[in-house]
Amino acid sequence: MKKFGTMVAIVAAAAAFTGCEEPLACEEGNKATLTVINYTACTPNIEVDGEVVAYDLGATIFEDVPGDSVVVLLDAGTYTVKADLPLITLCTEQTTTIETVCGGTYTWEFR
C-alpha cells in the first residue's frame, strides 16, 4: 500500500510539473543556446514566442551556404520559433517548436 501512495504522489507531481507552461529559469551561464541560420535569399524577422529577436536576418544567394544567423539564450521550456516574412516574397514563412533544457545547444536552419 505504501508503494501505491508513493506512485500516486510521483504521478501527481509529474502532472503538476508538466502542466506548467512557463519556462523554467536557468542559471546565468547555463541557459539554452538556440542558433537560427538563414539559408534563403530572403531576409526574415526571427521571432521566439512572438518576440522579434532579429530583424531582416541577412540572406544568401548561394545554395547550401548560410546567410546571417542569430543566437538566442533561452530558459528551459517549449518555444515557438518563426521566420516571419514580408507580404511579397519568394520564400515561405516557417514555424517550428523547440523544447530546450538548461545548458542545451539547438540549431534551426531556415531553408
C-alpha positions in Angstrom: 0.0 0.0 0.0 2.9 2.3 0.7 4.3 1.8 -2.8 0.9 2.8 -4.3 0.8 6.0 -2.3 4.3 6.9 -3.4 3.4 6.1 -7.0 0.3 8.4 -6.8 2.4 11.2 -5.4 5.0 10.9 -8.2 2.3 10.9 -10.9 0.6 13.9 -9.3 3.9 15.8 -9.1 4.7 15.0 -12.7 1.3 16.1 -13.8 1.7 19.4 -11.9 5.2 19.9 -13.4 4.2 19.3 -17.0 1.1 21.4 -16.7 3.3 24.5 -16.2 3.6 26.5 -19.4 6.1 29.0 -18.1 9.8 28.2 -19.0 11.9 27.1 -16.1 14.6 29.6 -15.3 18.2 28.5 -15.9 21.2 30.0 -14.1 23.2 32.6 -15.8 25.9 30.9 -17.9 23.8 27.8 -18.2 21.0 29.0 -20.5 20.0 27.0 -23.5 21.5 28.3 -26.8 19.4 28.5 -29.9 21.1 29.4 -33.2 18.9 30.3 -36.1 20.6 30.3 -39.5 19.1 31.8 -42.7 19.8 29.6 -45.8 17.4 31.6 -48.1 17.6 34.6 -50.4 15.0 36.3 -48.2 15.5 38.4 -45.1 13.1 37.2 -42.4 12.4 38.6 -39.0 13.0 35.8 -36.5 10.5 35.6 -33.6 10.7 33.4 -30.5 7.3 33.1 -28.8 6.1 36.2 -30.6 9.1 38.4 -29.7 11.3 39.5 -32.5 14.9 38.6 -31.8 16.4 39.5 -35.2 15.1 42.0 -37.9 15.9 41.3 -41.5 18.2 38.4 -40.9 20.8 38.6 -43.8 20.2 36.5 -46.9 22.4 34.3 -49.1 22.5 33.9 -52.8 24.3 30.6 -52.9 22.7 27.2 -52.3 23.7 25.5 -49.1 25.7 28.5 -48.0 24.4 30.1 -44.9 23.5 33.8 -44.7 23.4 35.5 -41.3 22.5 33.8 -38.1 21.3 34.9 -34.7 22.0 33.3 -31.3 19.3 33.4 -28.6 19.7 32.4 -25.0 16.6 30.7 -23.5 15.4 29.2 -20.3 14.3 25.6 -20.2 10.9 25.1 -21.8 9.0 24.9 -25.1 9.3 27.7 -27.6 7.7 28.6 -30.9 10.3 29.9 -33.4 9.1 31.7 -36.5 10.7 33.1 -39.7 8.3 36.0 -40.5 8.5 37.4 -44.0 7.1 40.5 -45.7 3.8 40.1 -47.7 5.5 39.8 -51.1 8.4 37.4 -51.2 9.7 34.3 -52.9 10.2 32.4 -49.7 7.7 30.8 -47.4 7.3 31.6 -43.7 8.2 28.7 -41.4 7.5 27.9 -37.8 8.9 25.3 -35.6 8.7 24.3 -31.9 11.8 23.7 -29.9 11.9 22.2 -26.4 15.0 23.3 -24.5 16.8 22.3 -21.3 19.3 24.3 -19.4 22.8 24.2 -21.0 21.4 22.6 -24.2 22.5 23.7 -27.7 20.0 23.9 -30.5 20.0 24.9 -34.2 17.2 25.8 -36.6 18.0 26.2 -40.3 15.5 28.4 -42.1 15.6 27.0 -45.7 
